[in-house]
């Protein structure tokens, strides 16, 4: 059964603004299903690395002459030969929403298309399902705006109003969300067989995506590298230490991390600094696997009940929440820059959102109840910043069910909080 996606409204809007729309994202996050659902009358053609479908790669001009518009070109990364011809065609036709391209890695898709068709192409990134999509806890209004008015939107607009806007939570528990992840294929997969799904997913990812975008002679070593990375989700990444663990040099470790990013399996955020140049050139990053279900598989967590006993449970919960927040930021139009903060004395705030020059600190705790100790990092951050007026009300996102004030400057927020707009 199809699940509504947050970016449906934005996809419809882009079809009236751009000639070509690219929907990118990890393997099997539902890119093609999304485009087909939003544009059911568009023909779809799926490319393959081994077969030249419709002889498109051999004769792109003839291929486009024989295909109607609008046209969905699925897995376009396997047919880069089409892109020069596609550029010429859209330059000659003033119409919008002509072609929809999907791809599971961006080295070829974004570089070749976005650079050659600047101003003609709109790009959307589809992430794994969020708890709101899984629980069907939102709809679309007449302006195609997704509801609930995501708590992040309310938080950035008026942090102090957030407790009055939260009416409850989705039915999904944090443990279930961590273990199953958000890949659509897992929704109706039996729990006892879920590892088989992820095993097939991981092998296909290595054999098809990685082989397509990189020349890696030892795929076994790369698989081991990904397993090591899964154990580092939610942590600062040191390329030298990472290379030592994986028995590869630091430069290879960095390149392989970039491959994971380009195939949408990994994301990184940089440390916050008042010096914008330091933010750009910083060698420190904090990394997150983009699906916690895959992370659990790679960490060999056998079932849902084992998540709480695993030493990585806190990092996995942080990964879940960070992925949710980055998705919401994208849905809302990239309204904030995201950082983390850490001192040499290990004082830390998990996330710092920079929105219109104001700072929104967020701590993430996998606990059902919170205490005064959970505020230490937030207090240290405020003490370290001279311009305290820029720091807005902080959040502690946790695994409980109530939204309330922890103190005069901090709100406790359930990770899966539902806003009032949807309840109305």
C-alpha positions as MATLAB code, in Angstrom:
seq = 'XXXXXXXXXXXXXXXXXXXXXXXXXXXXXXXXXXXXXXXXXXXXXXXXXXXXXXXXXXXXXXXXXXXXXXXXXXXXXXXXXXXXXXXXXXXXXXXXXXXXXXXXXXXXXXXXXXXXXXXXXXXXXXXXXXXXXXXXXXXXXXXXXXXXXXXXXXXXXXXXXXXXXXXXXXXXXXXXXXXXXXXXXXXXXXXXXXXXXXXXXXXXXXXXXXXXXXXXXXXXXXXXXXXXXXXXXXXXXXXXXXXXXXXXXXXXXXXXXXXXXXXXXXXXXXXXXXXXXXXXXXXXXXXXXXXXXXXXXXXXXXXXXXXXXXXXXXXXXXXXXXXXXXXXXXXXXXXXXXXXXXXXXXXXXXXXXXXXXXXXXXXXXXXXXXXXXXXXXXXXXXXXXXXXXXXXXXXXXXXXXXXXXXXXXXXXXXXXXXXXXXXX';
ca = [
       0.000    0.000    0.000;
       1.333    3.422   -0.982;
       2.350    5.807    1.805;
       2.041    9.561    1.332;
       5.435   11.251    1.224;
       6.293   14.659    2.649;
       7.787   15.964   -0.582;
       4.798   15.201   -2.834;
       3.657   18.803   -2.705;
       7.124   20.105   -3.556;
       7.384   17.633   -6.454;
       4.113   18.950   -7.893;
       5.307   22.537   -7.538;
       8.622   21.752   -9.229;
       6.777   20.277  -12.219;
       5.406   23.789  -12.867;
       8.777   25.471  -12.437;
      11.365   23.222  -14.104;
      11.634   21.346  -17.365;
      13.476   18.440  -15.756;
      13.045   17.170  -12.205;
      15.521   14.806  -10.562;
      14.462   12.686   -7.592;
      17.514   11.219   -5.906;
      17.984    9.068   -2.831;
      19.247    5.728   -1.593;
      18.349    2.452   -3.221;
      14.737    1.366   -2.600;
      13.529    4.467   -0.737;
      10.579    4.732   -3.128;
      11.737    7.275   -5.725;
      10.022    5.680   -8.715;
       6.900    4.839   -6.721;
       6.647    8.466   -5.602;
       6.909    9.908   -9.114;
       4.471    7.352  -10.529;
       1.966    8.144   -7.789;
       2.153   11.912   -8.301;
       2.150   11.644  -12.133;
       0.211    8.439  -12.899;
      -0.179    9.173  -16.626;
       3.545    9.533  -17.300;
       5.242    6.612  -19.004;
       8.134    5.055  -17.108;
      11.276    3.502  -18.561;
      13.739    1.782  -16.256;
      17.356    1.545  -17.352;
      19.666   -1.345  -16.632;
      23.469   -1.551  -16.443;
      23.563   -4.680  -18.614;
      20.767   -4.145  -21.147;
      20.355   -1.157  -23.473;
      16.603   -0.627  -23.056;
      14.997    0.588  -26.324;
      18.599    0.971  -27.580;
      18.513    4.311  -25.808;
      22.229    4.471  -25.117;
      23.047    3.577  -28.725;
      20.714    6.140  -30.318;
      19.459    8.711  -27.771;
      17.916   11.004  -30.406;
      15.715    8.246  -31.841;
      14.817    7.076  -28.343;
      13.418   10.489  -27.361;
      11.606   10.874  -30.696;
       9.619    7.715  -30.027;
       8.729    8.402  -26.380;
       5.846   10.619  -25.206;
       6.106   13.373  -22.623;
       5.938   13.570  -19.662;
       8.421   10.711  -19.298;
       9.916    9.092  -16.207;
      13.502    7.914  -16.714;
      14.205    5.536  -13.846;
      17.767    4.649  -12.757;
      19.175    7.295  -15.096;
      22.649    6.649  -13.685;
      22.807    3.633  -16.012;
      22.215    5.731  -19.136;
      24.368    8.888  -18.917;
      24.645    8.875  -22.723;
      21.116   10.309  -22.867;
      21.944   13.520  -21.056;
      23.451   15.641  -23.887;
      20.458   14.875  -26.106;
      18.072   15.561  -23.232;
      19.689   18.976  -22.742;
      19.203   19.895  -26.412;
      15.572   18.811  -26.350;
      14.581   20.804  -23.283;
      16.404   23.847  -24.633;
      14.117   23.703  -27.677;
      10.867   23.106  -25.757;
       9.578   25.799  -23.342;
       7.241   23.418  -21.505;
       7.680   22.477  -17.834;
       7.505   19.049  -16.211;
       8.726   17.250  -19.338;
      11.082   14.668  -17.816;
      11.414   13.101  -14.371;
      14.743   11.426  -13.599;
      15.435    9.135  -10.668;
      18.788    7.853   -9.428;
      20.304    6.195   -6.397;
      23.688    7.872   -6.522;
      24.631   11.385   -7.455;
      28.167   11.227   -8.803;
      26.835   10.922  -12.342;
      23.241   12.092  -12.076;
      23.747   15.399  -10.296;
      27.121   16.248  -11.800;
      26.169   15.521  -15.404;
      22.604   16.823  -15.315;
      22.724   19.737  -12.902;
      25.865   21.231  -14.438;
      24.704   20.874  -18.039;
      21.133   22.068  -17.422;
      21.520   24.766  -14.780;
      18.251   26.657  -14.381;
      16.264   23.949  -16.136;
      16.458   21.235  -13.508;
      14.943   20.911  -10.042;
      16.420   18.455   -7.538;
      14.637   16.647   -4.702;
      16.187   14.163   -2.289;
      13.916   11.370   -1.045;
      14.919    9.870    2.299;
      13.672    6.702    4.005;
      10.155    6.898    5.441;
       9.706    9.051    8.526;
       7.527    8.040   11.462;
       4.868   10.476   10.166;
       4.812    8.804    6.763;
       4.745    5.302    8.240;
       1.963    6.235   10.676;
       0.107    8.294    8.042;
       0.045   11.194   10.504;
      -0.197   13.949    7.903;
      -2.128   15.007    4.812;
      -2.004   17.795    2.240;
      -4.013   20.985    2.187;
      -5.167   22.873   -0.906;
      -1.740   24.487   -1.274;
       0.002   21.085   -1.154;
       1.546   21.894    2.221;
       2.308   18.775    4.279;
       0.752   18.404    7.721;
       1.186   18.122   10.571;
       2.816   21.530   10.421;
       5.996   19.718   11.276;
       7.122   20.468   14.810;
      10.366   21.789   13.387;
       8.458   24.489   11.506;
       6.696   25.512   14.723;
       9.946   25.373   16.693;
      11.804   27.664   14.305;
       8.885   30.088   14.083;
       8.208   30.406   17.832;
      10.014   27.966   20.149;
       8.028   28.973   23.226;
       4.730   28.000   21.559;
       5.802   24.413   20.935;
       4.308   22.796   24.087;
       0.871   24.204   23.240;
       1.108   22.897   19.660;
       1.896   19.261   20.483;
      -1.153   16.998   20.852;
       0.494   13.576   21.105;
       2.823   11.192   19.335;
       2.712    8.685   16.508;
       2.057    5.077   17.459;
       5.556    3.967   16.489;
       7.940    3.313   19.364;
      11.552    4.446   19.232;
      12.838    0.872   19.509;
      10.661   -0.321   16.636;
      11.633    2.676   14.510;
      15.328    2.031   15.120;
      15.232   -1.663   14.363;
      12.990   -1.625   11.282;
      14.267    1.629    9.802;
      12.408    3.477    7.070;
      12.920    1.584    3.823;
       9.460    1.004    2.305;
      10.243   -2.635    1.557;
      10.436   -3.427    5.276;
       6.921   -2.236    6.121;
       5.156   -5.554    5.614;
       8.201   -7.806    5.957;
       7.867  -10.369    8.781;
      10.056   -9.435   11.750;
      11.710  -12.842   11.899;
      12.800  -12.516    8.252;
      13.825   -8.871    8.253;
      17.521   -9.733    8.234;
      17.010  -11.465    4.876;
      15.653   -8.243    3.425;
      18.623   -6.205    4.590;
      21.074   -8.892    3.491;
      19.704   -8.739   -0.039;
      19.602   -4.952    0.055;
      23.219   -4.687    1.175;
      24.518   -7.162   -1.373;
      22.639   -5.469   -4.210;
      23.927   -2.093   -3.109;
      27.526   -3.360   -3.197;
      27.190   -5.289   -6.446;
      25.263   -2.653   -8.438;
      25.627    0.846   -7.002;
      29.215    0.683   -5.801;
      30.498   -1.163   -8.863;
      28.834    1.452  -11.060;
      30.299    4.548   -9.415;
      33.726    3.348   -8.302;
      36.500    0.996   -9.295;
      37.039   -0.917   -6.061;
      39.135   -4.033   -6.537;
      38.382   -5.546   -3.142;
      34.624   -5.407   -2.552;
      35.003   -7.623    0.514;
      37.189   -4.969    2.148;
      34.614   -2.328    1.266;
      31.837   -4.394    2.842;
      33.881   -4.675    6.017;
      34.477   -0.932    5.899;
      30.713   -0.275    5.793;
      30.206   -2.569    8.793;
      32.831   -0.606   10.725;
      31.160    2.656    9.739;
      27.808    1.412   11.033;
      29.417    1.042   14.467;
      30.525    4.693   14.263;
      27.141    6.217   13.455;
      26.516    9.220   15.694;
      30.224    9.738   16.393;
      33.011   12.021   15.248;
      34.978   10.503   12.408;
      38.757   10.302   12.472;
      40.005    9.126    9.072;
      43.332    7.908   10.440;
      41.727    5.764   13.131;
      39.053    4.615   10.697;
      41.651    3.534    8.153;
      43.560    1.653   10.832;
      40.423   -0.208   11.907;
      39.605   -1.132    8.312;
      43.241   -1.863    7.388;
      43.272    0.810    4.687;
      45.069    4.155    4.397;
      43.289    7.341    5.613;
      42.881    8.686    2.085;
      41.065    5.522    0.992;
      38.897    5.725    4.105;
      37.904    9.288    3.207;
      37.192    8.325   -0.418;
      35.046    5.395    0.646;
      33.102    7.629    3.013;
      32.427    9.931    0.057;
      31.118    6.947   -1.896;
      28.676    6.233    0.923;
      27.572    9.864    0.863;
      27.188    9.938   -2.922;
      24.997    6.835   -2.761;
      22.895    8.355    0.052;
      23.843    5.807    2.701;
      25.753    8.217    4.936;
      25.569   11.867    5.921;
      27.950   14.103    7.843;
      27.586   17.370    9.736;
      30.371   19.764   10.672;
      31.087   21.344   14.061;
      29.591   24.726   14.839;
      31.957   27.678   14.952;
      31.309   31.411   15.044;
      33.987   31.604   12.369;
      32.283   30.691    9.076;
      35.612   29.854    7.396;
      36.424   27.306   10.090;
      33.071   25.634    9.420;
      33.983   25.234    5.774;
      37.542   23.957    6.218;
      37.052   21.907    9.411;
      38.447   18.384    9.148;
      36.146   17.164   11.906;
      32.775   15.724   11.030;
      30.085   13.721   12.754;
      28.560   10.937   10.682;
      25.268    9.104   10.517;
      24.081    6.080    8.576;
      20.931    7.124    6.741;
      18.794    4.168    7.809;
      18.846    2.708   11.316;
      17.358   -0.583   10.154;
      20.359   -1.163    7.914;
      22.622   -0.063   10.773;
      21.034   -2.675   13.075;
      21.577   -5.348   10.435;
      25.222   -4.385    9.964;
      25.677   -4.344   13.762;
      24.149   -7.845   13.880;
      21.339   -6.864   16.236;
      19.095   -9.945   15.866;
      15.689   -8.586   16.863;
      13.800   -5.590   18.194;
      14.097   -6.644   21.820;
      17.903   -6.624   21.546;
      18.129   -2.942   20.628;
      17.861   -1.688   24.213;
      20.632   -4.009   25.389;
      23.051   -2.990   22.654;
      25.855   -0.550   23.558;
      25.081    1.502   20.423;
      21.440    2.112   21.388;
      22.033    5.790   22.220;
      23.911    6.402   18.974;
      21.182    4.630   17.013;
      18.492    6.786   18.626;
      20.508    9.892   17.836;
      20.852    8.668   14.253;
      17.091    8.164   14.044;
      16.373   11.691   15.287;
      19.064   13.412   13.212;
      17.797   11.686   10.067;
      14.260   12.828   10.893;
      15.364   16.422   11.444;
      17.435   16.585    8.262;
      14.434   15.247    6.340;
      12.173   17.908    7.860;
      14.681   20.629    7.017;
      14.657   19.488    3.389;
      10.840   19.249    3.306;
      10.544   22.778    4.660;
      12.853   24.143    1.980;
      16.295   23.844    3.569;
      15.331   26.427    6.189;
      18.279   25.811    8.529;
      21.937   24.839    8.559;
      22.756   21.950   10.847;
      25.872   21.595   13.044;
      27.038   19.937   16.231;
      29.092   21.441   19.068;
      31.858   19.916   21.151;
      34.678   21.357   23.248;
      38.085   19.977   24.126;
      36.657   19.218   27.566;
      33.960   17.058   25.919;
      31.075   19.409   26.610;
      28.675   18.659   23.764;
      25.379   19.571   22.127;
      24.172   17.044   19.596;
      22.701   19.549   17.121;
      22.843   23.294   16.556;
      20.355   24.602   13.994;
      21.254   27.947   12.451;
      18.064   29.628   11.183;
      18.176   33.252   10.021;
      21.213   33.897   12.220;
      19.589   32.510   15.384;
      20.834   29.326   17.062;
      18.558   26.490   18.169;
      20.378   23.928   20.377;
      19.057   20.350   20.477;
      20.086   17.478   22.727;
      19.004   13.900   21.998;
      18.494   11.349   24.795;
      17.172    7.820   24.498;
      15.354    7.972   27.814;
      11.681    7.889   28.756;
      12.310   10.392   31.577;
      14.703   13.310   31.808;
      16.645   14.938   34.632;
      18.681   18.052   35.312;
      21.846   16.219   34.224;
      20.529   16.118   30.661;
      20.888   19.899   30.424;
      24.633   20.159   31.100;
      25.712   20.383   27.460;
      23.060   22.978   26.643;
      24.128   25.120   29.585;
      27.791   24.835   28.594;
      26.938   25.968   25.057;
      25.123   29.035   26.318;
      27.944   29.892   28.705;
      30.481   29.643   25.887;
      28.626   32.105   23.657;
      28.836   35.802   24.448;
      25.854   36.813   22.332;
      23.246   34.892   24.309;
      20.388   36.721   22.597;
      21.046   34.660   19.476;
      20.416   31.395   21.341;
      16.773   30.370   21.287;
      14.854   28.000   23.537;
      16.604   24.629   23.557;
      15.111   21.185   22.983;
      15.826   17.843   24.579;
      14.374   15.257   22.220;
      13.714   12.036   24.074;
      11.901    8.682   23.939;
       9.012    9.745   26.173;
       5.490   10.857   25.254;
       4.963   14.335   26.789;
       6.039   17.783   25.653;
       6.786   20.063   28.589;
       9.162   22.716   29.962;
      12.252   21.254   31.612;
      13.318   24.702   32.820;
      12.782   28.275   31.678;
      15.041   27.816   28.658;
      14.474   24.187   27.635;
      11.588   22.098   26.293;
      11.358   18.307   26.431;
       9.986   17.006   23.121;
       9.014   13.428   22.168;
      10.963   12.329   19.092;
       7.701   11.491   17.283;
       5.593   14.459   18.428;
       2.453   15.290   16.421;
       1.384   18.922   15.977;
      -2.062   20.425   16.588;
      -2.618   21.396   12.955;
      -3.045   17.757   11.973;
      -5.311   17.020   14.933;
      -7.639   19.804   13.781;
];
